Amino acid sequence: MCGTMDKGTLGSGSKKNIFYILLRDWGQLEAANAMSRLARIAPTYLSNRGFSIGIGDVTPGQGLLKAKQDLLDGGYAKCDEYIEALKTGKLQQQPGCTAEETLEALILKELSVIRDHAGSACLRELDKTNSPLIMALCGSKGRSTNQSSDYGSVWLQR
């Protein structure tokens, strides 16, 4: 067997995982033996080749720092435009909202867009050996959308 072993391959509750196929084709004893072997070899493999998460996994490079600054500059400019429109009375109010509530909603929307773009930029720049990315892709911890939000949040704090 070769390739990627992930949650879907090993047993996500579907009928396409390796243990179900062993059970179907070879019977209960062989499926149980395979599970036992995996249970014995997995800890040894992970202790020799496992990974941990360190600060290097979330430290941005120079390109990302520049992209962050560009995102922030653009976001601040838009928010300043919204504030100026409120001060001059040109801010079009959203239905059922006061001018201040409309301003708050627009600024929160802009911050959300900045966070999403920052997270996407981080995921594009990650190395394929990045530990949190591997965990998200194989389904063991989090999802890539969660990861991009996490990276975006950490990245924006620097």
N, C-alpha and C positions, 0 to 999 in steps of 0.2 A: 504494500500500500504506500502511496506517496501523495503529496499535496498538502493542503491546509486542513488541519483538524480543528474544527470549531464547534460551537455549541450545537449547530444544526446537524453536523455530521455525527457527533457523539451521542446526542440524545436530547432533543428539544421537545419531546412528547409527540413527535410526528412518526409516521410510518416509513420515513426515508432515512432514519438514522441507522448506524452500523449495527447496533445491538438488536434492533427489531429485525433487520435482514438476517442476522445470524440466528435469531430465534425462529424465524419463519423457515429458513433454508436448512438449518442444522440441528435445531431443537434447543430445549431449555439448558441442558448440560453444557453444550458448547458456548451458548450465549453467556452463561454464568462463569465459565472458565475465562472467556475473553474479558469480562468485567473484572474478574479477580486479577488477571494479568495486568490490565490497565491500572488498576488500583495500586499494584505493587510498583510498576515502573514509573508512573507519573510523578510521585514525590521525588524519586531519585533524579529523573530528568530535570524537573524544575529546580532542584537544589544545585545541579551542575550548570544549567543553562537558563535558569529563571532570570527575572529582571525585577528591578525596583524602580520607583519613581523618584527622581531627584530634581534639584533646581534647574539643572541643565535641560530637562525635558520641557520646561516652560519659559526659558530665557530667550527673548527675541533677539534676532540678529539686527544688523544695521539697516537692512532693507525693510524689515518689519517696523523698526522704529521710525523710519522716514514715512512709511505708509500710514502709521498711526498718527503722526503729526499732521499729515495731509488731511486725514479723516477728521481730526479734531478741529483743524482750522476751518474746513468747510462747514462742519457742524456748528461751530461757534458763530460763523458768519450768518448762517440761516437763522439761528436763534436770535442773533442781534437784529436781523431784519424783522422777525416776528415781534420783538420787543418794541422796536421803532414804530412798526405799524400800529401797535397798541397805543403808544404814546401820542401818535398823530391822529388816532381815530380811524385809521384805514384798515384795521384788522377785521375781516369779515367773520362775524360770530357764527359758530356752529349752532344748528337748531337746538333749542332748549338749554343753551349754555350762556353764561355771562362772558364778557370779553376776557376776563381773567381766567376763567375756566377753559375758554378756547385757547388762550395762550399756553396754559399748562398742558393741555392735550397735544398741541402742536410740538412743544418742546419735548414731551415724553416720547412722542412718535419719532422725532429726530434722534433722540438718544438711543432708542431701540434700533433704528436703522444703522447708527454708528456701531453699536455693539454687534449687530449681525454681520456687517461688512468686516469688522475687525476679526471676528471669529472665523469667517470664511478665508480671510487673508492668512490667518495663522494656520489653518488646516492645509491650505495650498503649499505653504512653506515647510511643513513638517517632513522630516525624514521618514522613510518607510520603517526604520527601526525604532521609532519613537514609542516608548512603552505604553503611555495612555492611548495612543492611536491604535496600537495592536490590540489592546484590551477592548476598545470600542468596536473595532472591525470584526473580531472573533466572537463578540457578543457576551464576553464574560463580565464586563463592567461598563455601564453607560452606553450611550449611542453617540454617533459622530455629531449629531446636532447638539447634544448636551456638551460634548467635548468642545465644540467650537464656541459655545457660549462661555464655558469655563476659561478657555484660552483667551477669548476676547476680553473677559473681565480682568483676568490677571495681567494681560498685556496692557490694557488701558491704565492700570494702576502704576505702571512703571514710569 
